[in-house]
Amino acid sequence: MGMLSRNAILALSATLCICAPAWTAELAYPFKPVRIIVGFPPGGTADILARALAREMSEAWGQQFVVDNRPGAGSRVGSELVSKAAPDGYTLLVVTSSHVVNAVVSRESGYDAVESFTSISMIAGTALGVLSNPSLPVKSVRELIAFAKPRPGQLHFGSSGTASTTHLAGELISSMAGIKLVHVSYKGGVASLNDVLGGQIPLLMISWPTSIPQVKSGRLRGLGITARERSKALPEVPTVAESGLTGYEAVQWYALLGPAGLSAELTGRLNAEVARIVRAPKVVDPNFVANMGADPMTSSAQEFRAYMQSEVVKWSKVARQIALDKN
């Protein structure tokens, strides 16, 4: 075999230079700091989870993962920023279930909740509690339904805000049960909790971890839990599905996304890393459960994408029924 000419060598080198970045960048990932966008202010569950991921990923991969809080418009500011980012793995997004709800109920979101992103993995989730002031003469969701049917529009329930997961979870009960509960919007779950404690309204939907101490103390009554299974902390409280609304489920979930077009290679590596972190004892106990009140959840990228699609279908139906969609 003869030696290559100088021109042939130069041509081959140019070809390799053109092709190399496409695969060497992924093999070397991450070779620069990675931003994890959070569409909420510091201190909330989404922010704390993102920081737990950032800390563990930085340690494992020897590169800095930095949380970048971009609150605004119910988390849409952060989501829109990531939807327009390059799909190179250096801009990621931690979202809650409001990511889907926002896209369902608002024309202002300049992205599709599923198609504008790469689904990477679930991180954690928490059920909601259906709570009542003890003065309301019901002790379960089943009794609530029976009590509310002859009283359409007379019972009010509080949530953390219009079009929030807690709001739509309450509307889903109304829809499936054929009753009419009147929604009262608050600026956050604590405000709604205080009004139910004070007797201003009889009902509320709120995160289950927040519910537990209120129910255990007897200050509020736990009528139901929105998960598929009962809580180990309060096994006497039935699920909403057990109370006659078969198939009912409403979970406040947290997950990791990337921009649309993220490669299967990077998606797989990030998915595996999230699963490792979520299952690690030092993360799960006590950070996820005790401090944040969230149960660790993992999934494949494909499973999470399918789940988000099912969430879009479910909440779009509820939004249409209460005339919230695309307003």
C-alpha positions as CSV (number, residue, x, y, z in Angstrom):
1,M,0.0,0.0,0.0
2,G,1.5,3.3,-1.0
3,M,1.7,6.3,1.3
4,L,-1.1,8.9,1.2
5,S,-0.3,12.1,-0.5
6,R,-0.2,15.3,1.5
7,N,-3.5,16.4,-0.1
8,A,-5.2,13.1,0.8
9,I,-4.1,13.4,4.4
10,L,-5.4,17.0,4.6
11,A,-8.7,16.0,3.2
12,L,-9.0,13.1,5.6
13,S,-8.1,15.3,8.5
14,A,-10.7,17.8,7.5
15,T,-13.3,15.1,7.3
16,L,-12.4,13.9,10.8
17,C,-12.6,17.4,12.2
18,I,-16.1,17.9,10.8
19,C,-17.4,14.5,12.2
20,A,-15.6,14.5,15.5
21,P,-17.7,17.0,17.5
22,A,-20.9,15.0,17.0
23,W,-19.6,12.1,19.0
24,T,-16.7,13.3,21.1
25,A,-18.9,16.0,22.8
26,E,-21.3,13.3,24.1
27,L,-18.4,11.0,25.1
28,A,-16.9,13.9,27.1
29,Y,-20.1,15.1,28.6
30,P,-20.1,17.2,30.7
31,F,-17.0,19.2,29.7
32,K,-18.5,22.5,31.0
33,P,-21.0,23.5,33.7
34,V,-24.6,22.4,33.3
35,R,-27.6,24.6,34.2
36,I,-30.6,23.1,35.9
37,I,-33.5,25.6,35.4
38,V,-36.2,25.7,38.1
39,G,-39.3,27.8,37.3
40,F,-39.9,28.5,41.0
41,P,-38.2,30.6,43.7
42,P,-35.6,29.0,46.0
43,G,-36.8,27.0,48.9
44,G,-39.7,25.1,47.4
45,T,-39.8,21.3,46.9
46,A,-38.8,21.6,43.2
47,D,-35.8,23.8,44.0
48,I,-34.7,21.5,46.8
49,L,-34.9,18.4,44.6
50,A,-33.0,20.2,41.8
51,R,-30.2,21.1,44.3
52,A,-30.1,17.5,45.5
53,L,-29.6,16.4,41.9
54,A,-27.1,19.1,41.2
55,R,-25.0,18.2,44.2
56,E,-24.9,14.5,43.5
57,M,-24.3,14.9,39.7
58,S,-21.4,17.4,40.4
59,E,-19.8,14.9,42.7
60,A,-20.3,11.9,40.4
61,W,-19.3,13.5,37.1
62,G,-16.6,15.9,38.2
63,Q,-18.3,18.9,36.6
64,Q,-20.4,21.7,38.1
65,F,-24.2,21.4,37.9
66,V,-25.8,24.7,38.9
67,V,-29.4,25.4,39.8
68,D,-30.7,28.5,38.0
69,N,-34.1,29.8,39.5
70,R,-36.3,31.4,36.9
71,P,-39.6,32.0,38.6
72,G,-42.6,33.6,36.9
73,A,-45.9,33.0,35.2
74,G,-46.6,29.9,37.2
75,S,-43.2,28.4,36.1
76,R,-43.8,29.1,32.4
77,V,-40.8,31.4,32.3
78,G,-38.3,28.6,33.1
79,S,-40.0,26.1,30.9
80,E,-40.0,28.4,27.8
81,L,-36.3,29.2,28.3
82,V,-35.4,25.5,28.2
83,S,-37.7,24.8,25.3
84,K,-35.6,27.2,23.2
85,A,-32.2,26.0,24.5
86,A,-29.8,23.9,22.4
87,P,-30.3,20.1,22.9
88,D,-26.8,19.5,24.1
89,G,-27.4,18.5,27.7
90,Y,-26.1,21.7,29.2
91,T,-29.5,23.2,29.9
92,L,-31.9,21.0,31.9
93,L,-35.2,21.7,33.6
94,V,-36.8,20.4,36.8
95,V,-40.6,20.7,36.6
96,T,-43.7,19.8,38.6
97,S,-47.0,18.6,37.4
98,S,-48.0,22.3,36.9
99,H,-45.8,22.1,33.8
100,V,-48.5,20.1,32.1
101,V,-51.4,22.0,33.7
102,N,-49.9,25.4,32.5
103,A,-49.7,24.2,28.9
104,V,-53.3,22.9,29.1
105,V,-55.0,26.0,30.5
106,S,-53.0,28.9,29.0
107,R,-52.4,30.3,25.5
108,E,-49.5,32.2,26.9
109,S,-47.1,29.2,27.1
110,G,-45.0,29.3,24.0
111,Y,-44.3,25.6,24.0
112,D,-45.9,22.2,24.0
113,A,-45.6,20.5,27.4
114,V,-44.5,17.2,25.8
115,E,-43.3,17.9,22.2
116,S,-41.1,20.9,23.1
117,F,-39.0,18.8,25.5
118,T,-37.1,15.6,25.9
119,S,-38.6,13.5,28.8
120,I,-35.7,12.3,30.9
121,S,-37.1,10.9,34.2
122,M,-39.5,11.2,37.1
123,I,-37.8,12.3,40.3
124,A,-40.4,12.2,43.0
125,G,-44.1,12.6,43.7
126,T,-46.5,13.3,46.4
127,A,-50.2,12.7,46.8
128,L,-52.8,15.3,47.8
129,G,-55.1,15.2,50.7
130,V,-58.8,16.0,50.7
131,L,-59.3,17.7,54.1
132,S,-62.3,19.2,55.9
133,N,-63.0,21.3,58.9
134,P,-64.3,18.9,61.6
135,S,-67.6,20.9,61.7
136,L,-68.5,19.4,58.3
137,P,-70.6,16.3,59.0
138,V,-68.7,13.9,56.8
139,K,-65.9,11.5,57.5
140,S,-64.9,10.3,54.0
141,V,-65.0,11.3,50.3
142,R,-67.9,8.9,49.9
143,E,-69.8,10.7,52.6
144,L,-68.8,14.1,51.1
145,I,-70.3,13.1,47.8
146,A,-73.5,12.0,49.4
147,F,-73.7,15.2,51.4
148,A,-72.8,17.5,48.4
149,K,-75.2,16.0,45.8
150,P,-78.4,17.6,47.2
151,R,-76.4,20.9,47.9
152,P,-75.0,21.9,44.5
153,G,-72.8,25.1,44.8
154,Q,-73.1,25.2,48.5
155,L,-69.7,23.7,49.5
156,H,-66.5,25.5,48.9
157,F,-63.0,24.0,48.6
158,G,-59.7,25.9,48.7
159,S,-56.6,25.3,46.6
160,S,-53.2,26.9,46.2
161,G,-54.4,28.8,43.1
162,T,-56.5,28.8,40.0
163,A,-55.3,26.1,37.5
164,S,-53.0,24.6,40.1
165,T,-52.8,20.8,40.5
166,T,-54.8,21.1,43.8
167,H,-57.5,23.1,42.0
168,L,-57.9,20.7,39.1
169,A,-57.7,17.7,41.5
170,G,-60.7,19.1,43.3
171,E,-62.6,19.7,40.1
172,L,-61.8,16.2,39.0
173,I,-63.7,14.9,42.1
174,S,-66.6,17.1,41.2
175,S,-66.7,15.9,37.7
176,M,-66.3,12.2,38.4
177,A,-68.8,12.3,41.3
178,G,-71.4,14.4,39.6
179,I,-71.4,17.1,42.3
180,K,-70.8,20.8,42.3
181,L,-68.1,22.1,44.7
182,V,-67.2,25.8,44.4
183,H,-63.5,26.5,44.1
184,V,-61.8,29.3,46.1
185,S,-58.4,30.3,44.9
186,Y,-55.6,31.2,47.3
187,K,-52.1,32.4,46.9
188,G,-50.5,29.2,48.2
189,G,-51.5,26.2,50.1
190,V,-50.8,27.7,53.5
191,A,-53.4,30.5,53.0
192,S,-56.1,27.9,52.1
193,L,-55.1,25.7,55.0
194,N,-55.5,28.6,57.5
195,D,-59.0,29.5,56.2
196,V,-60.2,25.9,56.6
197,L,-58.7,25.7,60.1
198,G,-60.5,29.0,60.8
199,G,-63.8,27.7,59.4
200,Q,-64.1,30.2,56.6
201,I,-64.4,27.4,54.1
202,P,-65.1,23.7,54.8
203,L,-62.8,21.9,52.4
204,L,-59.4,22.0,50.8
205,M,-57.0,20.1,48.6
206,I,-53.4,20.3,49.7
207,S,-50.2,18.2,49.6
208,W,-50.4,15.0,51.6
209,P,-47.2,15.7,53.7
210,T,-48.9,19.0,54.8
211,S,-52.1,17.1,55.6
212,I,-50.6,14.5,57.9
213,P,-49.8,16.7,61.0
214,Q,-53.2,18.4,60.7
215,V,-55.1,15.1,60.6
216,K,-53.1,13.5,63.3
217,S,-53.7,16.5,65.6
218,G,-57.4,16.4,64.9
219,R,-57.5,20.0,63.7
220,L,-58.7,18.8,60.3
221,R,-60.3,15.6,59.1
222,G,-58.7,13.5,56.4
223,L,-61.5,12.5,54.0
224,G,-59.3,10.9,51.4
225,I,-55.9,10.7,49.7
226,T,-55.5,11.1,46.0
227,A,-52.8,8.4,45.4
228,R,-53.5,4.9,44.2
229,E,-52.6,3.5,47.6
230,R,-53.3,4.5,51.2
231,S,-50.6,6.3,53.2
232,K,-48.5,4.3,55.6
233,A,-48.5,7.3,57.9
234,L,-52.3,7.4,58.0
235,P,-53.6,4.1,56.7
236,E,-57.1,4.7,58.1
237,V,-57.7,7.4,55.5
238,P,-59.1,5.8,52.3
239,T,-58.0,6.7,48.8
240,V,-60.5,8.7,46.7
241,A,-60.7,5.8,44.3
242,E,-61.8,3.6,47.1
243,S,-64.6,6.0,47.9
244,G,-66.5,5.3,44.8
245,L,-64.5,7.2,42.2
246,T,-62.7,4.2,40.5
247,G,-59.6,5.2,38.6
248,Y,-59.2,8.5,40.4
249,E,-55.6,9.7,40.9
250,A,-54.0,13.1,41.2
251,V,-50.3,13.3,42.1
252,Q,-48.0,16.3,42.4
253,W,-45.0,15.0,40.6
254,Y,-41.5,16.3,40.0
255,A,-39.3,15.4,37.0
256,L,-36.3,16.2,34.8
257,L,-36.6,17.4,31.2
258,G,-34.3,18.7,28.5
259,P,-35.0,20.6,25.3
260,A,-36.5,18.7,22.5
261,G,-33.9,16.8,20.4
262,L,-31.7,15.7,23.2
263,S,-29.9,12.6,21.9
264,A,-30.8,9.1,23.1
265,E,-27.3,8.7,24.4
266,L,-27.4,11.7,26.7
267,T,-31.0,11.0,27.7
268,G,-30.1,7.5,28.7
269,R,-27.1,8.6,30.7
270,L,-29.0,11.3,32.5
271,N,-31.9,8.9,33.2
272,A,-29.6,6.4,34.7
273,E,-27.9,9.0,36.9
274,V,-31.3,10.3,38.2
275,A,-32.3,6.7,39.1
276,R,-29.0,6.2,40.9
277,I,-29.4,9.4,42.9
278,V,-33.0,8.8,43.8
279,R,-32.3,5.3,45.1
280,A,-29.2,6.3,47.0
281,P,-29.8,6.0,50.8
282,K,-28.2,9.3,51.6
283,V,-30.6,11.1,49.3
284,V,-33.8,9.1,50.0
285,D,-33.2,9.1,53.8
286,P,-34.0,11.7,55.0
287,N,-33.8,14.3,52.3
288,F,-36.5,13.2,50.0
289,V,-39.0,11.9,52.5
290,A,-38.6,13.6,55.8
291,N,-37.5,17.1,54.7
292,M,-39.4,17.4,51.5
293,G,-42.3,15.1,52.0
294,A,-41.9,13.6,48.6
295,D,-41.7,9.9,47.7
296,P,-38.8,8.9,45.3
297,M,-40.1,7.9,41.9
298,T,-38.1,6.8,38.9
299,S,-39.1,5.8,35.3
300,S,-37.6,5.2,31.9
301,A,-37.6,8.2,29.6
302,Q,-40.3,6.5,27.4
303,E,-42.5,5.7,30.5
304,F,-42.3,9.3,31.6
305,R,-43.2,10.7,28.2
306,A,-46.2,8.4,28.0
307,Y,-47.2,9.5,31.5
308,M,-47.0,13.2,30.6
309,Q,-49.2,12.5,27.5
310,S,-51.8,10.9,29.7
311,E,-51.7,13.8,32.1
312,V,-52.3,16.2,29.2
313,V,-55.4,14.2,28.2
314,K,-56.7,14.0,31.8
315,W,-56.3,17.7,32.7
316,S,-57.4,19.0,29.3
317,K,-60.7,17.3,29.9
318,V,-61.1,18.8,33.3
319,A,-60.1,22.2,32.1
320,R,-62.7,22.1,29.3
321,Q,-65.4,21.2,31.8
322,I,-64.6,24.2,33.9
323,A,-64.0,26.5,31.0
324,L,-60.3,27.0,31.9
325,D,-58.7,25.7,28.7
326,K,-56.8,28.2,26.5
327,N,-58.1,31.3,28.2
